[in-house]
């Protein structure tokens, strides 16, 4: 009887020490944030970037409760992808023929690449692309956006 008890206790100890792997997701936006709670413009706990891997703790409506390094918080489901993207031999951010940058990979995933951009520029020379480049570099702090929303009586989604 003691042998059976020790065998069961030993198996329980072994099984309890096996790590449990949570579902994971990769960030698919250039930049995003792990937020304190599951609302847009909630305080940021940690910034994340394209291809960072997050552990999914639980779904929370249109959000995921996640862990990134030692930080737990929320990220919107549209900012992550739960499957691994394969580049079939083309190293991301690598050197040499066939390599692609993270930006190119992100744009290609959205159906936009340097060839499409060049074609569009050729067809629409009247467009002022330098203005778009300037707007992309402009950043508005979250606190200013939250203040704008509150001042305008806008409800958060």
PyMOL commands that set and color helices and strands:
alter all, ss='L'
color gray80, all
select helices_A, chain A and resi 2-17+77-79+102-109+114-123+129-137+142-151
alter helices_A, ss='H'
color red, helices_A
select strands_A, chain A and resi 23-27+31-35+44-49+53-60+63-68+71-76+80-81
alter strands_A, ss='S'
color yellow, strands_A
deselect
rebuild
show_as cartoon
